[in-house]
Amino acid sequence: MQRLYDFLRRHPTGVDSLWAVVLFGLSVISEVNLHGKPAHTGPIGAGIAVSAVLCVVVALRRRFPEQMLLLALATGLSQLVLDVQTTVADFALLVIAYTVATMGARWASRLALLASFCAATMAQLRWPAEHASFPGKIAIVVFQTVPFALAWVLGDSMRTRRAYFAQLEERAARLEKEREAQSKVAVAAERARIARELHDVVAHNVSVMVVQADGAAYVLDAAPDQAKKALETISSTGRQALAEMRRLLGVLRTGEHQEGGEYVPQPDVEQIDELIEQCRASGLPVDFKVEGTPRPLPSGVELTAYRIVQEALTNTRKHGGPNAGASVRLVYFDDGLGLLVEDDGKGAPQELYEEGGADGRGHGLIGMRERVGMVGGTLDAGPRPGGGFRISVLLPLKPAH
């Protein structure tokens, strides 16, 4: 049945043509009685011709609705002029009224409604009912007008319903496009975040490894123990960098499930101690102090604080000079977390950070500002009056609910 229904929906004109043939056959039978005599006083040839034209209206109603309406109206007027009384084929007038109200132009729909109200009245005036009183004739007109009005109302309701569903489909398609656009924006934002993470991981850990490797090569013959310790630091730093990079690159492997992957949690404020110790082991003296009462923070704030300190110390190690030192202050306020990272080296121009960061290709202060902006914080950075560089950050805390 479903196949038959689909076939009929694909061939609407063929279905209408079939009904038109059936209607024409019934019309011919109604024109001639069983004894071969006309069923009414009008010319039988004109009646058959009118029926044929009205059946054509039924066959082509969905392909040419406006044109078929005009043809039906002209045929109805011809019936009045030729004295061809109403037959079974006049059912086509109901069909075309419904069709035009459903899919025709607005002017055609209004014309069909007007004709629907006038058809029964004109027919009664042309062929008045015999032996019927005036109220009876009025009743006949009303009775014959109701089917035309119902056909038009049903067609207009179908038009409204189709327009409603078309609007829903258009809205669904628009929402789908917006969802795809939002997905693309989210993917781009996620990739930018991963790029910032990779920059911080690579810039910090590789710089530590380079410094330790240079120190190990310098003291390899004179102090083997120090060289061994430097190599151990390089090994642990490299493993940590690989673990973080696996975690970040794993985000890009969408659709893949890996069991037993070597992933590590994102860094938080508590790991700043380990970061400071790593910097001290690489030869950079760092003074670290925590002020206020430590408490749990949102994960985004903790990650941002860790990455800001990591980036700042990496830049100090690269551009602060051989005797540079740094200080890190972590301050817990009632409504925020403050960070102050300073170094006393010769420093680097702020434009270097803005243009490319520590390696000339990273994010520098641009990346820092993006991180701070993501959590609604503020960042102030610039050279210190006595030499060196200062980075001051305030990260707001969301109130607990």
Secondary structure per residue as TSV (DSSP state, phi and psi in degrees):
chain	resnum	aa	ss	phi	psi
A	1	M	-	360.0	-36.7
A	2	Q	H	-64.9	-39.5
A	3	R	H	-64.1	-41.1
A	4	L	H	-64.0	-41.7
A	5	Y	H	-63.6	-43.5
A	6	D	H	-63.4	-39.0
A	7	F	H	-63.8	-43.0
A	8	L	H	-65.6	-35.6
A	9	R	H	-69.0	-31.4
A	10	R	H	-77.3	-17.9
A	11	H	-	-128.7	66.6
A	12	P	H	-66.0	-36.8
A	13	T	H	-67.0	-36.3
A	14	G	H	-64.5	-40.2
A	15	V	H	-64.9	-44.6
A	16	D	H	-63.0	-37.2
A	17	S	H	-65.3	-37.1
A	18	L	H	-63.7	-45.3
A	19	W	H	-64.7	-33.9
A	20	A	H	-64.6	-39.4
A	21	V	H	-64.7	-43.6
A	22	V	H	-61.8	-43.9
A	23	L	H	-63.9	-38.3
A	24	F	H	-66.1	-39.5
A	25	G	H	-62.7	-44.4
A	26	L	H	-63.9	-35.5
A	27	S	H	-65.8	-41.8
A	28	V	H	-64.5	-41.0
A	29	I	H	-63.9	-37.8
A	30	S	H	-71.8	-21.9
A	31	E	H	-76.1	-30.6
A	32	V	B	-121.5	128.1
A	33	N	-	-79.8	179.9
A	34	L	T	-64.3	-22.4
A	35	H	T	-95.2	8.2
A	36	G	S	79.6	15.7
A	37	K	-	-104.0	149.5
A	38	P	B	-60.7	144.8
A	39	A	S	-83.2	-7.7
A	40	H	S	-149.2	176.3
A	41	T	S	-78.8	-18.5
A	42	G	S	-69.6	165.2
A	43	P	-	-66.9	131.7
A	44	I	H	-67.5	-35.5
A	45	G	H	-62.9	-41.8
A	46	A	H	-65.2	-37.4
A	47	G	H	-64.5	-43.1
A	48	I	H	-65.9	-38.6
A	49	A	H	-64.5	-43.5
A	50	V	H	-61.6	-42.8
A	51	S	H	-61.9	-40.8
A	52	A	H	-63.0	-42.5
A	53	V	H	-65.9	-42.6
A	54	L	H	-64.9	-33.0
A	55	C	H	-69.1	-33.9
A	56	V	H	-63.1	-38.4
A	57	V	H	-58.0	-43.0
A	58	V	H	-65.5	-40.6
A	59	A	H	-66.4	-35.9
A	60	L	T	-109.9	15.4
A	61	R	T	-62.3	-38.0
A	62	R	T	-84.5	-20.5
A	63	R	T	-84.4	-40.5
A	64	F	S	-132.1	72.4
A	65	P	H	-64.1	-45.3
A	66	E	H	-66.5	-44.1
A	67	Q	H	-64.6	-39.4
A	68	M	H	-68.1	-31.9
A	69	L	H	-62.8	-47.7
A	70	L	H	-62.1	-38.6
A	71	L	H	-66.0	-39.3
A	72	A	H	-66.1	-41.8
A	73	L	H	-64.3	-41.4
A	74	A	H	-63.8	-39.0
A	75	T	H	-66.5	-39.8
A	76	G	H	-62.5	-40.8
A	77	L	H	-65.1	-36.1
A	78	S	H	-63.5	-36.1
A	79	Q	H	-59.8	-42.1
A	80	L	H	-64.1	-41.6
A	81	V	H	-71.3	-41.9
A	82	L	H	-86.9	0.1
A	83	D	T	59.9	43.0
A	84	V	-	-98.5	107.0
A	85	Q	-	-66.3	162.6
A	86	T	-	-60.1	139.0
A	87	T	-	-128.6	-174.4
A	88	V	G	-61.5	-32.2
A	89	A	G	-64.9	-20.0
A	90	D	G	-67.3	-8.9
A	91	F	H	-59.1	-22.9
A	92	A	H	-60.9	-27.8
A	93	L	H	-66.2	-38.3
A	94	L	H	-63.7	-43.4
A	95	V	H	-64.2	-44.6
A	96	I	H	-70.9	-30.8
A	97	A	H	-64.2	-43.6
A	98	Y	H	-63.5	-43.7
A	99	T	H	-64.2	-46.3
A	100	V	H	-66.9	-37.9
A	101	A	H	-65.4	-26.9
A	102	T	H	-82.3	-48.2
A	103	M	H	-131.3	-1.8
A	104	G	S	-81.7	174.5
A	105	A	-	-66.9	160.6
A	106	R	H	-63.2	-40.0
A	107	W	H	-63.2	-38.2
A	108	A	H	-67.8	-37.1
A	109	S	H	-64.4	-41.9
A	110	R	H	-67.5	-38.5
A	111	L	H	-64.3	-39.2
A	112	A	H	-64.9	-38.3
A	113	L	H	-65.4	-42.2
A	114	L	H	-62.9	-43.6
A	115	A	H	-65.9	-33.1
A	116	S	H	-64.0	-36.7
A	117	F	H	-77.4	-23.1
A	118	C	H	-94.6	-21.6
A	119	A	H	-61.9	-50.7
A	120	A	H	-64.9	-37.8
A	121	T	H	-64.7	-44.3
A	122	M	H	-66.7	-37.3
A	123	A	H	-66.6	-38.4
A	124	Q	H	-69.3	-35.3
A	125	L	H	-68.9	-35.7
A	126	R	H	-78.1	-40.2
A	127	W	S	-128.5	76.8
A	128	P	-	-64.4	145.1
A	129	A	-	-71.7	126.4
A	130	E	T	-75.2	149.8
A	131	H	T	59.3	29.9
A	132	A	-	-121.8	136.4
A	133	S	-	-73.0	172.5
A	134	F	H	-62.5	-46.7
A	135	P	H	-60.0	-33.4
A	136	G	H	-66.0	-39.6
A	137	K	H	-64.9	-37.9
A	138	I	H	-62.4	-40.6
A	139	A	H	-64.0	-39.2
A	140	I	H	-63.5	-43.4
A	141	V	H	-60.7	-45.3
A	142	V	H	-63.2	-44.5
A	143	F	H	-61.1	-38.4
A	144	Q	H	-78.9	-23.5
A	145	T	H	-78.9	-32.4
A	146	V	H	-55.7	-47.0
A	147	P	H	-59.3	-38.4
A	148	F	H	-64.6	-43.8
A	149	A	H	-64.7	-41.6
A	150	L	H	-64.7	-38.8
A	151	A	H	-62.1	-43.2
A	152	W	H	-67.3	-43.7
A	153	V	H	-61.9	-42.6
A	154	L	H	-62.2	-42.1
A	155	G	H	-65.1	-42.1
A	156	D	H	-65.5	-37.3
A	157	S	H	-64.4	-38.9
A	158	M	H	-64.7	-38.5
A	159	R	H	-60.9	-45.5
A	160	T	H	-62.5	-41.6
A	161	R	H	-64.6	-43.8
A	162	R	H	-64.0	-39.5
A	163	A	H	-64.6	-37.2
A	164	Y	H	-64.7	-45.8
A	165	F	H	-67.1	-35.8
A	166	A	H	-64.2	-39.1
A	167	Q	H	-64.9	-40.0
A	168	L	H	-63.3	-43.2
A	169	E	H	-63.7	-41.8
A	170	E	H	-64.3	-40.5
A	171	R	H	-66.3	-40.4
A	172	A	H	-63.8	-41.0
A	173	A	H	-65.0	-40.2
A	174	R	H	-66.0	-41.4
A	175	L	H	-64.9	-36.3
A	176	E	H	-64.9	-41.1
A	177	K	H	-65.4	-41.1
A	178	E	H	-64.4	-38.0
A	179	R	H	-65.1	-40.1
A	180	E	H	-64.7	-41.1
A	181	A	H	-64.2	-42.2
A	182	Q	H	-64.3	-36.2
A	183	S	H	-64.4	-40.9
A	184	K	H	-64.7	-40.5
A	185	V	H	-64.0	-41.3
A	186	A	H	-64.2	-40.0
A	187	V	H	-63.9	-43.6
A	188	A	H	-62.8	-41.2
A	189	A	H	-65.1	-39.2
A	190	E	H	-66.1	-40.4
A	191	R	H	-66.3	-37.1
A	192	A	H	-64.3	-39.8
A	193	R	H	-63.1	-43.0
A	194	I	H	-64.0	-38.0
A	195	A	H	-62.4	-40.9
A	196	R	H	-64.7	-41.0
A	197	E	H	-63.0	-45.4
A	198	L	H	-63.1	-39.2
A	199	H	H	-59.8	-46.5
A	200	D	H	-64.9	-43.0
A	201	V	H	-64.1	-50.6
A	202	V	H	-68.1	-46.7
A	203	A	H	-61.1	-43.1
A	204	H	H	-72.5	-55.7
A	205	N	H	-68.1	-39.2
A	206	V	H	-67.3	-38.1
A	207	S	H	-63.9	-39.5
A	208	V	H	-61.7	-43.8
A	209	M	H	-64.2	-38.9
A	210	V	H	-65.6	-45.1
A	211	V	H	-62.2	-44.6
A	212	Q	H	-65.9	-38.3
A	213	A	H	-65.2	-41.8
A	214	D	H	-62.8	-41.5
A	215	G	H	-66.3	-39.8
A	216	A	H	-64.6	-41.9
A	217	A	H	-64.1	-33.4
A	218	Y	H	-72.3	-36.7
A	219	V	H	-108.0	12.6
A	220	L	T	-57.1	-44.4
A	221	D	T	-83.5	-38.4
A	222	A	T	-81.2	-36.5
A	223	A	-	-138.5	82.0
A	224	P	H	-59.4	-33.9
A	225	D	H	-63.8	-42.7
A	226	Q	H	-65.7	-38.1
A	227	A	H	-63.9	-39.7
A	228	K	H	-63.9	-42.5
A	229	K	H	-63.2	-38.8
A	230	A	H	-65.0	-39.6
A	231	L	H	-66.2	-36.4
A	232	E	H	-65.1	-38.9
A	233	T	H	-63.8	-41.7
A	234	I	H	-60.3	-43.7
A	235	S	H	-63.1	-48.3
A	236	S	H	-66.6	-38.5
A	237	T	H	-65.5	-41.0
A	238	G	H	-63.7	-40.2
A	239	R	H	-64.1	-41.6
A	240	Q	H	-63.1	-41.8
A	241	A	H	-63.7	-41.4
A	242	L	H	-64.5	-40.6
A	243	A	H	-62.9	-44.5
A	244	E	H	-67.2	-38.5
A	245	M	H	-67.6	-36.1
A	246	R	H	-61.9	-41.0
A	247	R	H	-62.5	-43.6
A	248	L	H	-70.6	-44.1
A	249	L	H	-69.5	-25.4
A	250	G	H	-63.0	-27.8
A	251	V	H	-64.7	-31.4
A	252	L	H	-75.7	-17.4
A	253	R	-	-87.6	68.0
A	254	T	T	-69.8	142.1
A	255	G	T	83.4	-4.6
A	256	E	-	-106.3	136.4
A	257	H	-	-114.5	121.8
A	258	Q	-	-118.3	123.6
A	259	E	T	-92.9	140.5
A	260	G	T	72.6	22.7
A	261	G	-	-66.6	146.8
A	262	E	-	-89.1	78.0
A	263	Y	-	-107.6	151.8
A	264	V	-	-122.9	153.0
A	265	P	-	-67.8	158.7
A	266	Q	-	-67.7	145.1
A	267	P	-	-62.4	151.0
A	268	D	-	-132.7	-173.0
A	269	V	G	-64.6	-34.8
A	270	E	G	-64.0	-26.5
A	271	Q	G	-82.2	-1.8
A	272	I	H	-63.5	-34.1
A	273	D	H	-56.4	-46.7
A	274	E	H	-63.6	-38.9
A	275	L	H	-62.8	-41.5
A	276	I	H	-64.1	-44.2
A	277	E	H	-62.4	-37.4
A	278	Q	H	-64.3	-41.5
A	279	C	H	-65.8	-40.3
A	280	R	H	-63.4	-39.4
A	281	A	H	-65.8	-26.8
A	282	S	T	-83.8	0.3
A	283	G	T	103.4	5.9
A	284	L	-	-102.3	111.3
A	285	P	-	-70.4	127.7
A	286	V	E	-130.8	128.8
A	287	D	E	-99.4	120.4
A	288	F	E	-121.9	127.9
A	289	K	E	-136.9	144.8
A	290	V	E	-117.3	126.2
A	291	E	E	-116.4	147.2
A	292	G	S	89.4	-176.2
A	293	T	-	-98.1	113.5
A	294	P	-	-61.2	144.1
A	295	R	-	-155.6	163.6
A	296	P	-	-60.4	140.1
A	297	L	-	-123.4	159.8
A	298	P	-	-58.4	143.3
A	299	S	H	-58.5	-36.9
A	300	G	H	-64.9	-37.7
A	301	V	H	-68.1	-42.4
A	302	E	H	-64.2	-44.5
A	303	L	H	-63.8	-41.9
A	304	T	H	-62.2	-44.5
A	305	A	H	-61.3	-44.4
A	306	Y	H	-62.0	-46.6
A	307	R	H	-68.4	-33.7
A	308	I	H	-64.5	-46.4
A	309	V	H	-62.9	-42.4
A	310	Q	H	-61.9	-45.6
A	311	E	H	-65.7	-42.1
A	312	A	H	-64.2	-44.2
A	313	L	H	-68.7	-34.1
A	314	T	H	-62.9	-43.4
A	315	N	H	-66.0	-36.6
A	316	T	H	-63.6	-43.8
A	317	R	H	-64.8	-34.4
A	318	K	H	-82.4	-35.5
A	319	H	H	-122.3	-1.9
A	320	G	S	-77.9	-16.6
A	321	G	-	101.2	170.1
A	322	P	T	-67.6	-31.1
A	323	N	T	-109.4	22.2
A	324	A	-	-75.3	146.2
A	325	G	-	-126.8	163.7
A	326	A	E	-137.0	158.4
A	327	S	E	-135.3	141.2
A	328	V	E	-125.9	126.8
A	329	R	E	-118.9	127.0
A	330	L	E	-116.9	114.6
A	331	V	E	-119.3	125.3
A	332	Y	E	-93.5	112.9
A	333	F	-	-96.6	173.5
A	334	D	S	-66.0	-35.2
A	335	D	S	-122.3	16.8
A	336	G	E	-171.6	175.0
A	337	L	E	-123.4	125.9
A	338	G	E	-105.0	143.6
A	339	L	E	-129.6	134.2
A	340	L	E	-135.4	114.2
A	341	V	E	-119.9	121.8
A	342	E	E	-131.4	152.6
A	343	D	E	-134.3	157.3
A	344	D	-	-111.3	20.2
A	345	G	S	-80.4	-173.2
A	346	K	-	-70.3	-21.2
A	347	G	-	76.3	173.9
A	348	A	-	-129.8	149.7
A	349	P	-	-57.4	146.3
A	350	Q	H	-62.1	-29.7
A	351	E	H	-60.9	-29.7
A	352	L	H	-63.7	-42.8
A	353	Y	H	-67.4	-41.8
A	354	E	H	-64.3	-38.7
A	355	E	H	-78.3	-34.5
A	356	G	T	-163.1	0.8
A	357	G	-	80.6	-163.8
A	358	A	T	-65.6	-33.2
A	359	D	T	-103.0	8.2
A	360	G	S	76.8	-5.8
A	361	R	S	-129.9	-9.5
A	362	G	S	-82.7	-151.8
A	363	H	-	-102.8	-25.0
A	364	G	H	55.6	-139.4
A	365	L	H	-65.5	-27.6
A	366	I	H	-61.0	-46.2
A	367	G	H	-64.2	-38.5
A	368	M	H	-61.9	-45.4
A	369	R	H	-63.8	-36.4
A	370	E	H	-63.8	-43.7
A	371	R	H	-62.3	-48.3
A	372	V	H	-64.5	-39.7
A	373	G	H	-64.9	-30.6
A	374	M	H	-64.2	-28.2
A	375	V	T	-104.9	8.5
A	376	G	T	78.4	24.6
A	377	G	-	-96.3	-175.3
A	378	T	E	-128.0	150.3
A	379	L	E	-134.9	135.2
A	380	D	E	-128.9	123.3
A	381	A	E	-138.6	146.1
A	382	G	E	171.2	169.8
A	383	P	E	-65.0	147.8
A	384	R	-	-83.0	152.0
A	385	P	T	-59.5	-38.8
A	386	G	T	-91.2	10.1
A	387	G	S	107.8	150.5
A	388	G	S	98.9	-167.4
A	389	F	E	-140.8	146.6
A	390	R	E	-129.4	137.6
A	391	I	E	-127.1	119.9
A	392	S	E	-119.6	127.5
A	393	V	E	-131.2	140.1
A	394	L	E	-126.8	118.9
A	395	L	E	-109.4	117.7
A	396	P	E	-74.2	150.6
A	397	L	-	-107.7	135.7
A	398	K	-	-75.1	138.2
A	399	P	-	-65.8	140.7
A	400	A	-	-73.2	138.8
A	401	H	-	-109.5	360.0
